[in-house]
Amino acid sequence: MVVESARHRLTRLRLPEEAVRVESTSHRTRRAATEVAPGRLRLDVVFQAPAGQKPDTRYGPSTRLLVSATPPELLKDGEGAGTELFRTLDLNPAIEQGVLHISAMAASCDDDLANEYPACHVHQQDWGVPVRLTPSGTDRLALILAGMDQSP
């Protein structure tokens, strides 16, 4: 469909068959499985407001974290929504592998008190993190929303 705004109408275009054919050559990024220790896993979503901005707390918390897993039995504890960008997850040692589904959001605004109407930004990222439970795996998972991870 094409909008002909000067004529106030929609016009249907007939496209050749090769123009509307869908090829199955889509690309998908696959993340390698992260080896994590069974039991307690510290999840840290790193967020630092960009230069000249600060977290927007005018109307409450400026962050949100949502965690779930496939299969659901992978998480014994730590599933759900909250306003902190960190959480301790309890991974079920009976499940050898799965995917952690993590969604994080943070809002920041211009850091200038003289500006009555600051520009604000929402930073959001969704991750699907494949994990494999191994005794020698890490006990901390850091994901970067904005900024740099300062923890060891």
C-alpha positions as CSV (number, residue, x, y, z in Angstrom):
1,M,0.0,0.0,0.0
2,V,1.1,3.5,-0.8
3,V,-0.3,6.6,0.9
4,E,-1.0,9.4,-1.6
5,S,-1.4,12.2,1.0
6,A,-2.1,15.0,-1.6
7,R,-5.0,12.9,-3.0
8,H,-6.1,11.6,0.5
9,R,-6.1,8.0,-0.6
10,L,-4.4,4.6,-0.3
11,T,-3.2,2.9,-3.5
12,R,-2.4,-0.8,-3.7
13,L,0.7,-1.7,-5.6
14,R,1.2,-5.0,-7.4
15,L,4.7,-6.2,-6.7
16,P,6.5,-8.9,-8.7
17,E,6.7,-12.4,-7.1
18,E,10.4,-12.2,-6.5
19,A,10.0,-8.9,-4.6
20,V,7.8,-10.5,-1.9
21,R,9.5,-13.9,-1.6
22,V,10.9,-14.6,1.8
23,E,14.3,-16.3,1.9
24,S,15.2,-18.6,4.9
25,T,18.6,-17.1,5.2
26,S,17.9,-15.1,8.4
27,H,20.9,-14.7,10.7
28,R,20.6,-15.4,14.4
29,T,23.3,-14.8,17.0
30,R,23.8,-17.7,19.3
31,R,25.5,-17.2,22.6
32,A,27.8,-20.0,23.9
33,A,26.7,-21.5,27.2
34,T,28.1,-19.9,30.3
35,E,29.4,-22.4,32.8
36,V,27.9,-21.6,36.2
37,A,28.1,-23.4,39.6
38,P,24.9,-25.0,40.8
39,G,23.4,-23.3,43.9
40,R,23.8,-19.6,44.5
41,L,24.5,-17.4,41.5
42,R,25.0,-13.6,41.9
43,L,23.3,-11.8,39.0
44,D,24.6,-8.2,38.4
45,V,23.2,-6.0,35.7
46,V,25.6,-3.1,35.4
47,F,24.2,0.3,34.8
48,Q,25.9,3.6,35.0
49,A,24.1,6.7,33.6
50,P,25.8,8.2,30.7
51,A,28.0,11.4,31.3
52,G,25.8,14.4,32.0
53,Q,22.9,12.2,33.2
54,K,21.7,10.7,36.5
55,P,19.2,8.0,37.3
56,D,15.6,9.4,37.2
57,T,14.1,8.8,40.6
58,R,11.5,11.6,40.5
59,Y,8.6,9.1,40.5
60,G,10.2,6.1,42.3
61,P,12.8,3.6,41.4
62,S,14.4,4.1,38.0
63,T,15.3,0.5,37.4
64,R,13.5,-2.8,36.8
65,L,14.7,-6.4,36.6
66,L,12.8,-9.4,35.4
67,V,14.2,-12.9,35.6
68,S,12.8,-16.3,34.5
69,A,14.3,-19.5,33.1
70,T,13.7,-22.3,30.7
71,P,13.0,-24.9,31.9
72,P,11.3,-23.2,34.9
73,E,12.7,-25.8,37.2
74,L,16.2,-24.4,36.7
75,L,15.4,-21.6,39.2
76,K,14.7,-22.7,42.7
77,D,14.6,-19.1,43.8
78,G,15.1,-15.6,42.3
79,E,12.5,-15.6,39.6
80,G,10.2,-12.6,39.1
81,A,10.3,-8.8,38.9
82,G,12.0,-6.2,41.1
83,T,13.6,-2.8,41.1
84,E,17.2,-3.7,42.0
85,L,19.6,-4.5,39.2
86,F,21.2,-7.4,41.2
87,R,19.8,-10.6,42.6
88,T,20.9,-13.9,44.0
89,L,19.5,-16.8,42.0
90,D,19.4,-20.3,43.4
91,L,20.0,-22.8,40.5
92,N,18.7,-26.3,40.8
93,P,21.6,-28.8,40.7
94,A,19.3,-31.5,39.3
95,I,19.0,-29.5,36.0
96,E,22.2,-29.7,33.9
97,Q,21.5,-26.8,31.5
98,G,18.9,-24.2,30.5
99,V,18.5,-20.6,29.6
100,L,18.2,-17.6,32.0
101,H,15.8,-15.0,30.6
102,I,16.8,-11.6,31.9
103,S,15.2,-8.2,31.1
104,A,16.6,-5.0,32.6
105,M,15.4,-1.4,32.3
106,A,16.9,1.9,33.7
107,A,15.8,5.5,33.2
108,S,18.1,8.5,33.3
109,C,17.7,12.2,32.8
110,D,19.9,15.2,32.2
111,D,21.8,16.1,35.4
112,D,21.2,19.9,35.3
113,L,19.0,21.2,38.1
114,A,18.5,24.5,36.1
115,N,16.8,22.6,33.3
116,E,13.1,22.6,34.1
117,Y,12.4,20.0,31.3
118,P,15.3,17.6,31.2
119,A,15.8,15.1,28.4
120,C,15.2,11.6,29.7
121,H,16.3,8.2,28.2
122,V,15.2,4.6,28.8
123,H,17.9,2.0,28.6
124,Q,16.5,-1.5,28.1
125,Q,18.1,-4.9,27.2
126,D,16.8,-8.4,27.1
127,W,19.1,-11.4,27.4
128,G,18.7,-15.1,26.8
129,V,21.7,-16.6,28.6
130,P,22.3,-20.3,28.0
131,V,23.9,-21.8,31.1
132,R,25.5,-25.2,31.9
133,L,25.8,-26.1,35.5
134,T,29.2,-27.4,36.5
135,P,31.0,-27.5,39.9
136,S,33.9,-25.4,38.5
137,G,31.5,-22.8,37.0
138,T,31.4,-19.1,38.0
139,D,29.2,-17.9,40.9
140,R,28.6,-14.5,39.4
141,L,27.0,-13.4,36.1
142,A,27.5,-9.8,35.1
143,L,25.5,-8.3,32.2
144,I,26.2,-4.8,30.9
145,L,23.2,-2.5,30.4
146,A,25.3,0.7,30.3
147,G,28.8,1.5,31.7
148,M,31.6,-0.8,32.7
149,D,31.7,-3.6,35.2
150,Q,33.9,-2.5,38.1
151,S,33.6,-5.7,40.2
152,P,36.4,-8.3,40.2
